[in-house]
Amino acid sequence: MVSTIDDTKRLAIATKLADMKALQNLLISNEEKFIQDCTDDEIRKRLQDMLEDDRKNLGVLDTAIVQYGVPSELKETTQKLVEEVEKLMEGSELTLFEKVFEQELLKHKQTMTGLLIHKAAQVVGADIEAAIAPLNAVNFENRAHQEQLKGILEVLGVRELTGQEPYQGLWGRVQDAVAALSGVAGSVITRTDDEMSIRDLLRMDHTKADTLFAEILGADEPQKIAEYFGQLYKDIKVHGTAEEQVLYPAIRPYYEHTQEIYEQTDEVMEMLDEIKPLEPASSEFKAKIEQLRTATRNHINQEEKDIFTIIRDNFSHDQQKQMATEFKTFKSQLQEQMADSPSVIAN
């Protein structure tokens, strides 16, 4: 049976994602305090822009975590770090310069954690790379923020040490560095919303499912096959249940084949349960996977052809974002329920 596989590598990545979310909330809280405490209008403006980016990136992190689909708690050491930094930021022991210095260290930690997750995903599985794709935007913006914080630190530090203003040319240097990073990142960081549309989220789920099917059919080791199927099973169960609760009721007034799409979803989830007890090494297992992939791809094709058009033509941008929020929230709740009790939506 494949459902008992517990892949430690995927859980380790999930823990790192949970750490990133905790640090992201801490970065936002710190920036809000800095803006209140800083009297320099230019620095306050730069901090405000950074705060807006980080609030967006919190939403992006949430999306990556839900798409990844493996719930985890953050490490105890990360929780202690957050609590210690919160005390420092609330207290008066550190100057503003020293507090911003701590923030730059946190940004570095956040940047490196994001890059580490990206590199680990390349080793563990292509489906993980697909799931955490939104994280690339966070990683690039964090690197740009590091450069901005270095400029702020130079200004605050020179003032604190000498009582005088630094050479103004340093802001130009900072902007050049940020522009260079933006050029490397391209359009990945030129987004305006913290939430993707519902079509974006659905398409990401579809891409991840396609990747998992390819990984299962291309693998020879029973343990790897079991690992990939375990993820596919959870992903499709959560995705299908969330569609039935959030997506299909919304599009029913505009789509005469809604009942058919419900039935397709139920069929795919029933096929998953038929495969679940099979041995990954058996010839029957991969034959059933091929049948499942065909049924899933037929469903996806109809959804992306018909339902995506209905969503585009009948729902505003804000309505699509709201639907995405509801879809993502429902998926997150199901993932947590499955982690606590795997039988919650298994039947």
N, C-alpha and C positions, 0 to 999 in steps of 0.2 A: 504493500500500500504506500502511496506517495505522500499522503497528507501529514505524516508525522515528521517529515524532514524539517530540521531546524537549522538553517544556514547561518552560522555565526558571522560570516563576512557581511551579509546583508543587515544583520542586527547591529553590527559595529557602525556601518554607514548611517543607519537610522539614528543611532545615539549621537553621532556627530551632527546630524541635521537638527536634532533636538537641542544640542549645545548652541548651534548657530542661532536658533530662534530665541533662546534665552539671552544670548549676547546682543542680538538685534534689539530686543526690548530695552536692554540696559543702555545701549548706545543712544537710543531715542530719548530715554529719560535724562541722560547726561546732557544731551544737546539742548533739551528744553530748559535745563538749569543754567547752562552757559549763556543762552540768549537772555535770560532774566538778569544775569549778573554782569554781562558785558555792556560797556557804555560806548564802545567804538562802533559807529554805524556801519562801516564797511565790513568789519569782522562779524557783526550781528547778521548782516545780509548773507554773508557766506555761510554762516552757521544755519541760518534759516533755510537756505537752499539745500544744505546737507540734510537737515531734518526732514524736509519734504521728500528727498530721495530715500532716506532710510525708512520713512513711513510706507512709501511705495514698496520698498524692498522687503518689508515685513510681510506684505501681501504676497509677493513673489515667493518668499520662503515658504509660506503656508501652502501655496500651490505646489511647489516642488515636493514638500513633505507628503501631501495628499496623493500626488501622482506616484510617488515612490511606493506608498502603500504598505509600509512596515512601521507601525507605531513603536515608539520607544520613549523612555524617560531620559532626561539629560543626566550626565554623570554627576555624582555627589560633589566632586571637586569643582565642577563648573558652577554648581549651585552655591558653594561656599565662596568662590571668586566673586560671583554676582553680589552676594550679601556684603562682602568686604568692601567692594568698590562703591556700593550704594552708601555705606557708612562714610567713606571718605568724601564722596561728593556732597553729602548732606552736611558734613562738618566744616569747621573753619581752620583745620590744621594745615590744609594746602592752599596755596595761592591759586588764582585762576590759571596762570601759566602751568602750574604743577598738575592741576586737574585736567587741562587740555592735553598735557603730556601723557597722562594715564589713558586718555581717550585715544590718542594716536597708537598706543600700545595695543589697546583693545581692537582698534581697526586692523592693525597688523595681524593679530590673532584671528580675527574674523576672515580676513583675506586668505590667510594660509589654510584655514580650515576649509573654506570653500574650494580652494584649489586642490587640497588633499582629497576631498570627496570626489571631485572631477577625475583625478588621476586614479583613485581606487575604483571608480565606476568602470574605467577603461579595462581594468584587470578582471573585475568580477563578472560583468555581463553587459552586453549591448542594450538590453532592456533598461538597465539602470541609467545608462547614459541618456536614453530617450526620456526617462522619467524626470531626471534632474536638469534637463536642458534649460529651464528658466533660471537656474542658479548662475548661469554664465553672466547674465546681466548684473546680478548682485556682486559677483566677483570683480568685474571690471569697474563698477562704480565704487566699490570699496578701495580699489587701488587708486582711483582718482581722488577719493576723499583723503587718502593718506598724504598725497601731495599737497592738497589744500591745507590740511592740518599742520604740515611742516611749515608752510608759509605763515599760518596764524601763530605757531609757536615761536617763530623767529621774531615776529612783531612784538608779541607779549614778552618774550624773554629779553629782548634788547631794552624795552621800556622798563622792565623790572630791575635789570642790572645797572642801567645807566641813567634812567630817567629821560632818555632822549628817543627820538624817532629813528627807526632803521632806514636804510636806503630804500626808496620806494621801488627800485628796480626788481625787488624780490618777488612782487606780485606777478610781474611779467614772466618771471622764470617759472612760477607755480602754474600760471595759465598755459605756458608752453608745454609743461609736463602733462597737464590734464588733457590738452588738445592731442598730444601724442598718443595717450592712452585711448582717447575716444576714437582716434583714427584706426588703432589696432582693433578695437571692439566693433567698429562700424555701427550699423543700425541697432545692434543688440541693446545699447543703452539709451536709445532715443525714443523711449516709450513714455506715454503720458498717464497711463492708468496703472493702479496697483492690482487690478483684477482683469484677467483675460475674459473675453466673451465666452459664452457657453459653447459656441462652435469651436473655439480654440481648445478648450478643455476636452471636448469630445474627440477632436482630431488627435490630441496628444495621447489619449487613452487608446485610440485605434492604432496609432503608430507603435505604442508599447506592446499591444497584443500581437501585432504582426511580427515584431522583433522576438517576442517570446516563442511564438510558433516556430520561427526559423531556428532559434536556439535549441528547442526541443528536438526538432527533426534533424538538426545537424550534429547533435551530441551522440556519443557512443557509450559514455559511462553512465550506468544506471543512477548513480548518485546525482550527477549533474542534471540528468533528465528529470529526476524527482524534484530537484531544487527549482528548475525552471517551471515545471508543471505546478508545483506548489504556489509559486507566485502568480502564474496565469490563472489558476483556480480562484485565488482570492481576488485578483483584479477584475475578472469577468463577473464574478458574483456581486461584488460591490458596485461595479459600473452598471450592470443590468438592473439591480435593485434600485439604484439611484435614478436611473432613467425612468423606471416605472413609477417612481414616487414624485419626481420633479419635472422631467421633460415631457413625457407623453401626455399627462393631464393638461399641460400648458398648450400643446399643439393640437389637441383633439378637435377644437372648433374649426381648425383650418385644414385638417388632414383626414380624408375619408378612409384611409387605410390604417388608422391608428390601431385598431384591433389586430390587424395582421402583424404589425410591428411588435405588439405585446406578445403575440404567439411565437414570433421568431425568437424573442428574448428568452421566453420560457423554454423553448426547445433547446437553445444553446446551453442554458443552465442545467437542464436535465441531462444533456450529453456529458457535461462536466462531471456530474455525479455518477454516471455510468463508467467513466474512465477512472475515477478516483480510487476504486479498490484494486485496479489492475496492477500487475508488476511492471515496472518501467522497462525491464529487460525483455518482456514478451513481445512477440511479433504483433499480437493483437493491439498492444498499447499504441504503437505508432500508426497503425492503420486507423484506429479510432481518432487519433489526433488529426490525421489528414481529413477525416470526415468533419471533425469539429472545426477545423480551419476553414473548410469550404462553407459551412453553415454560417460561421462568424463573418467571413468576408462578404457573403451575400447580404447579410444583415447590414454590415457597415456600408456597402455600396448603396443600398436603398436609403439608408439614413443620410449619407452625405449627399446623395443626389436629390432626394425629395425633402427631407426634414430640414436640412441646412438652408435650402431655398425658402422654405416656409418661415423659418426663423428670421432670415435676412429681410424678407418682404413684409413681415407682420409685427416684428418686435423692434423697438427703438434700441439704440446703443445702450442706454441706461438699463432698459429692460433685459437685454442680453447679459449685461454685467450682473444684474440682480439674480437672474436665473443661474448664472455661473456660481455666484456666491452660495446660493441655496444648494446647488448640486455638489459643490465642494464640501460644504458643511455636512450634508447628509452622508457623503462618502466617508468623511473623517469619522463621524459617529459610528458608521458600520465597521470601519477598520478597527476602531477601538473595541467594539463589541466582539468582533471575530478574534482579536488578540486575547481577550478575557475568556471567551467561550467559543471555540472554533465551530460549534454546531449551530450558532445563532441563525445563519442564513444558508446553512449547508444543505438543507432539505427543502 
